[in-house]
Amino acid sequence: MAAAAPPVAKKVPRQLVEHGDVRVDNYYWLRDDSRSDPDVLAHLRAENDYTAAVMSDVKQLEDEIYAEIRGRIKEDDIDAPLRKGQYYYYERTLTGKEYVQHCRRLVPTDAPVRVHDVMPTGPDAPDEHIIMDENVRAEGHDYYSIGTFKASPNNKLVVYAEDTKGDEIYTVYVIDAESGEYVGQPLKGITSDIEWAGDDHLVYVTMDSILRPDKVWLHKLGSDQSSDACLYHEKDDTFSLGLQASESKRYLFVESGSKNTSFIFYLDISKQNKELAVLTPRVYGIDTTASHRGNHFFIKRRSDEFYNSELVACPLDNVAETTILLPHRESVKIQDFQLFDNHIAVYERANGLPKVTVYRLPAIGESIGQLQGGQAIDFIDPTYAVDPEESPFNSSVLRFHYSSMRTPPSVYDYDMDSGVSVLKKIHTVLGGFDGSNYVTERKWAAAADGTQIPMSILYRKDLVKLDGSDPMLLYGYGSYEICVDPSFRGSRFSLVDRGFIYVIAHIRGGGEMGRKWYEDGKLLKKKNTFTDFIDCAEHLIKNKYCSKEKLCINGRSAGGLLMGAVLNMRPDLFRAAVAGVPFVDVVTTMLDPTIPLTTAEWEEWGDPRKEEYYYYMKSYSPVDNVTAQEYPNILVTAGLNDPRVMYSEPAKYVAKLRELKRDDNLLLFKCELGAGHFSKSGRFEKLQEDAFTYAFILKALGMTRKLASL
């Protein structure tokens, strides 16, 4: 049987001129905003058919890996119930079902929330009530995602936001929590940013034509959407709106933010006249987030001077009078905070790791000053991830989510008075998983400029040799100040149990080491992100964690840009690369303000309408730097309905690689025709993508036979 021939995209030269510089884009025609052009869809289907044909010889391996990954999941389970008022709320998963059920039970006591509380089950317990079954709602849809699901303050109603295409444009429904009957008409064409403003009003956000959240609205239940009041319209197209409720549920905060500036309005829910008032002013370079407790607003404030943020409080009746609670520190970045009746929990980062410190607050009505005597929560792994979870405001119980690369996702309730932590839920990992078989390490690689780059490493101690012969998957992201903390992912063990070493490179452009870490990997310093990743790879090779013949790399979205950049810069260093929904056509996209996200991204990448940024971007943009050289094995993925990275970017990238590359290595493109940026929506469907990716990696390495130890 003859090998399948790769699709060849037709060339339709298009000259793109900026600053007197001419770029010729032969594949611009692959962009079709309507996503209906027959030639474009035929080309995408041809790419999918070619990928399926090339991967057909490892289909059995892919199915085995999928069975392994799914076999680690306890399919019928519930998450940790959270008490809200007189109910416990939780999600239930069912055997064989892709989506969750949203459930609740009555709390059989009026006692305050305690860390040792357990939701009663069994014949004598209050009955479980299924508020909504996503599996029922998802019937007839190829894609289904709930963006928000929130009970009203009196627990009688629920609002939820539904996306059935993957384009992140939601329809919002309000239902009676007991009967499931709809209340009023659905709200259409909005974001998943929705909050209750009392029991009979909703506040929500809509987007403009380039999918920028630009308007915030007030909706009275039972009224028509056309009569909703616009509370604020953000006309600056580099700013986007966000919505947050205070833990006290007394105030809503509307944040208008760009990549380096944000300011806040507040809405007092208790007032009949629901209007926005200014909490923090619009000052370029100052970033604020806020919450409320008692007679104070609490504000996290970042500026060029206080780049790792400070925490301040101000009286409700005089928001200009601020008191510093936690000052700016050069070595500690304030990431987030959570307020309670009597406490504040502060989420910080120090030396690249998350930390959580709890402080007791003075009684409401008393003066407030600099926080003292904080109690830090201890964590056991050398590298780990910890994130805030919704917690009861009127309690001393802090709930947080913890995992590491070898510790399954865990939910803890921490008693802020006694310091006692109680494990409320740890995800069961089936298939004989034993965390003690695995090693997690933290190592540092020296960048070319001497900066030390942290790396998180996972391997199975009885399978690796650490002599340079082990296969490796190296992951990177490095953008938007996002912290890629080393959390648990069950699918990863299908590689690790085959002898792989798995590494996350915490490169500049992310936020792991503080605000400066981010600023040193953006705009005119973006190339630090790429060279950091290459330096991490070379450090791992030099220190016998792998060899370039067995080094595979992976990144998604902005991490896909990373993949494209390093493949152009050092194609000799890697055996295989997976670029998921990659942002690879940087210059063309950033020159087009009609594309979703472009205007808001100018503060991240630069505005190429300015000559300095144009030429800097052009020097690393993957599509613009594909050359006639040998490339490693490459898998590229896309989603046709993706609103964040247009499917045409990876399509053009693959077409240009096919035209110019000088090797016989694999180049595969897989475009999901019914999904968006986050791939398929079902929990098992998502695992299929992991299985496919791992089968590609094993095929590229010539490791398609199962290990005897498995």
Steps between C-alpha positions, in 0.01 A plus 500: 500500500648837393563758771245778513614822334486816712252767386654786304325832553462710188700822488316829459768766555388800703731792569490640852674838527585681824771761565611454138572132571336247269400151622346253256238272657418213261247351740298800615201349317473236775345764726122493469322679784168341403663155528292383203724538192490163317870518396613574856285226654614253232863577581444457875323168440784386274748580780288305748477204259877502446562512876263207555670299223852563633395417856299191403793268577499615864121510542516192722765669716287814519204290613717326762618834635144633507391189694788554747414868552130436539574200721662731757176695542236414756210573269222512763602758758408826670718800578537655845158639603497870584252635751309810391223604736272205568642281218805299407580552129713256301555343158454134421653300216344177372653189344528541125362854498696793355354777715408575861180521698456807722356386832414619848372368835350675798733558795335333800641748752518873571846467660784710355731350236788295645794326331385158619148534358393216271198509271262223616416231246306177523135414570454739793666799336312773313438398140738593223342743255636521145466864400626444148648209302744627237481165321133565423565857388793387282293254296504590133807724534851409383634754749357594839649713776359672808689824565336590830248341739392709800218480752319819598568640849174345631582167326167494316632562149807403295659685209719316252679588176510254210731480194411243232762593238829565678507867399460615864183697419243389756125476540391551859205331670340549840318201648307420816748298706233251614275455197753576227244721326632796303457848644460761227665489159865404445762774463689461173841593365675563831816392683508256790561794736169515692425584863186525711417849621253393767236232434325673211777664295794379295805693385670370186758595235467503120762523225551718194558379144860397576386301807634758747292514820395864478160552668358410841122472537238480774215255439184475708363145503190462287575803284608491137872515422435796269396708802814426705694803624860549385697587814829572322643492148880473466583672171880461512563189291814405695286454816261216587240469776481240775259441785550375853289469815645568842518200733255688724254506203422863580686657209570430135819629339530589133863502392614661176846379419772490239822297529657756737220724627171435674248706691187404694138604546285362778129434532325482838258209460283610793403829337187530291678739267758268348767727356878469471731717708876542449719310746843537337573756227634433152875568524729354234730232643300446821316170536239437771269222619260535791271338753301597807461421870323701769552872452805466271589424143819296464710571189799327343693771319789463257701779336840539334642590841315226694525240224435197724191673644401635838179439695306799631164572663275806484178594679179457301420869549845630402660283233792744453623438857711183471686312772779258406431147628787323323776711345668427169787252527762438233515124561130426563217556253143536628291290264154501656312528828182365657296675767300359791310638799811495718790403272678564175685231303775637275625297203857594413801377302855482633797346319266368233271306736149586621443568871191569708506713816201559729462813715239579765323830437389747769130499582275680254481866596849508653786678324709285270878516454790302362438125523707320763551144624402313187480120508646331190350170383760226446513288183687173460622469140811678365288636213122534515194703406257661744195705406215668688159333507170662589473505879220596743544870585337479843740236631861436594532231229731563205460253214785452253591268215838324509686263271847421373623303204476185716224603747145473361270804520404555862258737674585608854306694760736697724388628841643853515464508880666169589725445196352153439468380137240236413508317167146520362560329166788340311434383147518124481753383240433142394719260304745423780627858532737551795646849542803364686624341175566844356756772566432872465797732494572868458807593300635825359650569157724799429379722217751667270475823703560313827136493613409177682192333346305262727385163364259246653589138425303174531615144438442145615802400706510133398490574124748782435876466466592871512791424266376700201310208348156580645228651279364837612200725447583864577205739537503881489268800484655828616244776429237726660656469850329160525654263754523144368526333837584127514153357559381143459383361168409134484552460125868594537575163659445320171832656397670494840414130544671443164823641640454866405627787708243784501625856553333843524733789416382808697637746246482879498175653376313295762441624854665225704788715630310828541396792283852571367513141371201584283631839388831344396314268260261734317504782244861568390630231738277222364794304361611427858205259515637302206868506598409401860324192363798408282735554798283270714513233227879526473538485880290182513709341224828605661389358836401163348125530541463435128663533160383710207419174317235431766390851593138585416336837569144618549317832531150638436371840386771751599697186585441400137672825399787384720509170310502674162775742605739241647445264205618774266789597729627153596334224297803277569428492874173306496370169367130590505278798577129543569361850438142522626276780363820700443518879468749491211404778258593774745567797271196459274265440793630790707465735201129418465281665766191321364628166633379409851749585775741698278443845652515366854826318418705802391624547857617136506679470165525860382318692229661422163355817353805645676814418304713381793241241604430395142860401429550338842184289458594413143834367629329225704149451354499128409318530165735778390813303593434154356801429279637227275656286772444168670232495769418229755171307506215748558132467594287815478139526624224757456130559568285640220285707740795623708445870587845541657732361232340491157523153342663665195821577692600134553361413152728756335795394717464137394458595132820705508690225683386248238627733227843575647618228740782274380437173685281193498384533859132498594302820460138449605214747536181411686218756496193434713211619285252515791707653781674817618818595682464239770436206266209265555273552798430156646728373777576176312520670160780717638692188603488379139705805401764412762509141376542617139778743598688234697463247217654759265793557740562126538481451124752782446736335749455150360357388836173349382551164671374472858754465780518158661453659842154613398 
